[in-house]
Amino acid sequence: MAQTHTTARSDVHPAAHDARASDGVQGTEGEFDSRYINEDLAPVRLDQRKWRTKDIAALWVAMCACTPTYMLASGLIAEGMSWAQAELTILLGNIIVLLPMILNAHAGTKYGIPFPVYCRSAFGVRGANVPAVLRALVACGWFGIGTWLGGWAIYKIVAVFMPSIEQMPATPLGINTPQLVCFLLFWGINLWIIHLGIESIRILLNIKAPLLVGLGLLLLLWAYNRAGGFGPMLEKPSAFAAGQPKEGQLWSFFLPALTGMVGFWSTLALNIPDFTRYAHSQRDQALGQAIGLPPTMAFFSFIGVAVTSATVVIYGETLWDPVVLLARFESPIVLIVSLAALSIANLATNIAANVVSPANDFSNLWPSRISFRTGGFITGVIGVLMQPWRLVSDPTGYIFTWLVGYSALLGPVGAILIAEYYVIRRTQLDLVQLYRREGPYWYTHGWNPIAIVALVAGILPNLPGFLGTIHVVTVPGAWMEFYHYAWFSGFAISFVVYVALTLMRRPARRAAA
């Protein structure tokens, strides 16, 4: 059995001049044994909660400034949006997802608990493994994508000296042998960083943020000069405008694209307690996220929008993948330095955004046996098996199959957590009981049936649309249209079902508590 410090007593005194007192931030002390706790899942002590506004904002700047963000924006351009339409879609999506982000972050800051423990309040001590594993599997996919992009950059560096590797035939996996070797090399570097521990992640993020922002600005300056100014770069009309190929189809594209933008960070909207458990106060986490998330996404995505628009002027084709674009540079030195910077940046984002959460989630499956490092290694293996190069092979698949697809899973989870924490519990949790059997969060043998019913209710209506999107079956157009709102519809359905069913059995629940 793992032993750790836990108790629900607050160490914050109202008389003290501490912003956390008014937030109700609770500290921990004492020890007890439980099979549902280990060092990684235990509440963070007050003296360890040192992340202020600037630290939370810096975290988001570091995570947003990444290749997938660039590809997200340029993917919208490639599908026909003008730069203004793409920017508006991205900014609006990130403003929308900021709300559940801040709401779910509250429990992490108040109680110092990670995402899997936060889930126990709604799903049960054992049932929390369901949302944790769903979130972990999505993170494994993102880990694979980040690893592929880093390996792809290494592959392009090698191709500078050995151009013949680009002519090698593809293996049955869909990529050639050198691509696979570079992917596995970068994958091994990721696992080595995981082995070094959480401190190495912080150091990488500090290096990465200015590195990739600087690279992005240099790329923007290059595009500005080559395209003859911002006018030619951004004057490409929307394909949905009058007289254009997709005239009159803007709304049918915009709404699912907006769902994809919300889906982009819907992963972190769930597991944000994994980071805000280290925040000094609620003000720090909320303000830090508001400063760091929407503005950075808008800024870095503009780089992707502008540069991708410029490629139409410069090369006569849309190049939405920055690695492919950088490979067009003739100077070997410029190419190598740029792609090396891209690899380092992908490494930092990949570890921070796509390993911290699933490592904790897998640890929650078997706390006494699975540590943070072991959970990270499990993430790495699953990320390879998901063949991430197929997820980013084209912008349509990236946005509508991957982003919208998993938002259909995570929207309902977020709704249930927010409904439980704010509507049912009114932000009041019993910290000790989150780690124990037979308490208010044990429900029925460790599972809350209402949460499972609400989760299924939110997911099922979007299942036909998803199956139709990946061409498994042919479904009526109405189901496909409904699927375009997957995150929103799933969130709304699960929220209403969970609150209604919980209030119906509230007397029994109070008696049990």
PyMOL commands that set and color helices and strands:
alter all, ss='L'
color gray80, all
select helices_A, chain A and resi 19-23+46-48+53-64+67-78+83-111+115-123+129-161+163-167+177-196+198-227+230-234+250-264+266-271+273-276+282-292+294-315+322-326+332-354+356-365+372-385+388-390+395-424+432-435+449-469+477-483+486-504+506-512
alter helices_A, ss='H'
color red, helices_A
select strands_A, chain A and resi 2-5+31-34
alter strands_A, ss='S'
color yellow, strands_A
deselect
rebuild
show_as cartoon
